Amino acid sequence: MAAMGSTTGWYPVARAAEVGTTPVPVGAAGRAFVVVRLRPGGEVSAFPARCPHRLVPLATASVVEGRLQCPAHGWRFDTEGRCVDIPSLGPAGTSPPRADLATPWAVEERHGWVWLAPDPTATPSPPRTASAAEPVPGSPAPPGPVFGNLDPSLEHAWHPVALSRELRPGGWLQVRLLGRNWTLRREGSGLRADPPAHGVRERLGVIWLAPDEPADVDLEVPEAVDRRFVSRWLRPLRSPGPAGPLADTFLDATHGSFVHASTIGPTDSAEVAPYRVEPEPGGFTSVQEQWCDNPVDPEVALGGRPLRQRRRTTYTYRAPFQLRLRQEFLDSGAATTIVYLVQPEDLDSSRLYVCLLLSAGPGQPLPTPATAAGQIALQQQLLEEDIRSQAALDLAGLPLDRRDEVHVPADARGIALRQALCDFMAVGRRQLAA
């Protein structure tokens, strides 16, 4: 088929009978696409393999009201590839030109096959016969730099490698960090790592390891010493991908209506009001208010408060992979702080540690064990949904060149994350050169 493709410019990519309203990944001329019918029995449309926003593979997209909808943030595209809806911009928002998909030059359904012409060709229609579709290439990687789990600058940071409770006195534990195995031992004099590291320590109920002299800034968690809060660590989870896109997801306020639609439900409006990002040493903070469902509020079941409540979230980030989200429910006074710590194990593996710190509000008794258990169960579900989303993303790292993705105002924290990692890389390189 390679010879026919180079001569005619047409590529048979899928059996027509196999293409319905679920996107089918295909390849043509060494490039990745998806083909799909935007209405049952309708014509076949072809699109690039990834959404231009956060490079989510469109093979996982769905057809909604005759449009192709990205599963992560709900961006919708018509049959010509025009971006016709970005929920975070609201109904009056205008999509930026770069949000449109660069569709192939032509797509035809002939002789029982779907044919693609990725580029203009002098042959007006596909040839009469086709023996086999071209193999599907892997989804294209961003052309610019990405921040992956084996970036050399990560040698100069404190990384979480285990919960304190995972390493008993006199015991040992093998962990994976930056593509290498380390053995941790808890001895009478403290903690030791083999091979030797710059440092091993315990903080916030976590064991941390710094391979070389650290250049990062510690994440502070005031709730950890606040008696109004009870804390619970979730069981660690493993994500089949790099830590950067996972951190990007935790800082994002627009994916919940789509990635977590079956868990916490869609919001009344996916529009995101403008918010500010304040730079700080080692990272940034950002405050945002939204309406959300609060199913774990005991008063909801008793009829004392509505399910939909006002929530103020303060995001605090420290490079490379430490995050704190303080969620204050303004109707009840309750507060939930979530601490996310990510361990870059290998190029395609990250371990995630999450701590919940719960308060029922000023003057209220501490949350009951049943309330804490309900919160933990909900967060575990949300994390598993995020991890499934990360597995589908299939990226080697977080793209750092802003031209590789399309950004809208709701992505301000994601842009700040990319800038913070660029700054962290620069510091790490100076450390390596010293």
Buried (B, 14 or more C-beta within 10 A) or exposed (E): BEEBBEEBBBBBBBEBEEBBBBBBBBBBBEBBBBBBBBEEEBEBBBBBBBBBBBBBBBBBBBBEEEBBBBBBBBBBBBBEBBBBBBBBBEEEBEBBEEBBBEBBEBBBBBEEBBBBBBEEBEEEEBBEEBEEBBEBBEBEBBEEBBBBBBBEBBBBBBBBBBBBEBBEEEEEBEBBBBEEEBEBBBEEEEBBBEEEBBBBEBBBBBBBBBBBEBBBBEBEBEBBEEEBBBBBBBEBBEBBBBBBBBBBBBBBBBBBBBBBBEBBBBBEBBBBEEBEBEEEEBBBBBBBEBEBBBEBBBBBEEEEBEEBBBBBBBBBBBBBBBBBBBBBBEBBEBBBBBBBBBBBBBBBBBBBBBBBBBBBBEEEEBBEEEBBEBBBEBBBBBBEBBBBBBEBBBBBBBBBEEEBBBBBBBBBBBBBBBBBBBBBBEBBEEBEEE
